[in-house]
Amino acid sequence: MSTTGDRPEDATAAMSACNRRVAVVCASVVVGMLGLAYASVPLYDLFCRVTGYGGTTQRAERPASSTLTRTMTVRFDANVGGGLPWDFAPVSATQTLPIGESGLAFYRVTNTSDRPIVGTATYNVAPEQAGIYFNKLACFCFTEQRLEPGESLEMPVSYFVDPEIIKDMDASRLSTITLSYTFYEVKKPAAAAAATKTKDTPTKPGQGT
C-alpha cells in the first residue's frame, strides 16, 4: 500500500509540533530575561562598583597608604535633574593634588523653592577608566539630603586617587579627572531625611554628610 498520501499530513503535523516547541522556548526565554533583568540590578551595581564600569567611583574606608610626586587635577561638575528647584555648584572648580593624597572639596546647594525637599545625588567620573581608581572616603552623596525652603548647605566630599592608576596602561595617561554629581528629588525619602528639622538641628556649612 502506498504511503504517498500520508506524507503531507505527517509533514504538517511535524511542523506544527516544531512551531509549538519554538513558541514555548521563546516564551521561556522572554520570561527568563525579565527575571534576570530584575535580579541583575544589584549585581550590576556591584559590578560597577568593583570594576569602575561607567565611571563608577569607589568607596574607601581609609586613605591611600602612599603618595606620588606626580599630580592629578580633579574638576568638579554639578547638575540637577528632573526639574529639581535647587541651585547646585562646586565651591571650587578644580583641585590639583599629588596622586594618593587625600583631597577635600565642597559643593554648595540651595533650595530655591517654597517647600522642603529631599534630594539624592548620583555621581560618576570621566574618563570612565578612572572610576576604579577614584576613591571617596566621605561624601554627601552617601545619604539623602533634606533642605528647607531657602536653606543652603556646603557639603563636603573627601577623596583620593589610588596610586595604582599609574600601572594601568590607559588610565596612567590621565592628567585630569572630572567628578560629576547630579541631584534628583526623592519622592519617598528615608525616614531620617523625611523628618522635619528642629531648631536644634545644625544647618551650618559643611554639615551635608
C-alpha positions, 0 to 999 in steps of 0.5 A: 500500500502506498504511503504517498498520501500520508506524507503531507499530513505527517509533514504538517503535523511535524511542523506544527509540533516544531512551531509549538516547541519554538513558541514555548522556548521563546516564551521561556526565554522572554520570561527568563530575561525579565527575571534576570533583568530584575535580579541583575540590578544589584549585581550590576551595581556591584559590578560597577562598583568593583570594576569602575564600569561607567565611571563608577567611583569607589568607596574607601574606608581609609586613605591611600597608604602612599603618595606620588610626586606626580599630580592629578587635577580633579574638576568638579561638575554639578547638575540637577535633574528632573526639574529639581528647584535647587541651585547646585555648584562646586565651591571650587572648580578644580583641585590639583593634588599629588596622586594618593593624597587625600583631597577635600572639596565642597559643593554648595546647594540651595533650595530655591523653592517654597517647600522642603525637599529631599534630594539624592545625588548620583555621581560618576567620573570621566574618563570612565577608566578612572572610576576604579581608581577614584576613591571617596572616603566621605561624601554627601552623596552617601545619604539623602539630603533634606533642605528647607525652603531657602536653606543652603548647605556646603557639603563636603566630599573627601577623596583620593586617587589610588596610586595604582592608576599609574600601572594601568596602561590607559588610565596612567595617561590621565592628567585630569579627572572630572567628578560629576554629581547630579541631584534628583528629588526623592519622592519617598525619602528615608525616614531620617531625611523625611523628618522635619528639622528642629531648631536644634538641628545644625544647618551650618556649612559643611554639615551635608554628610 
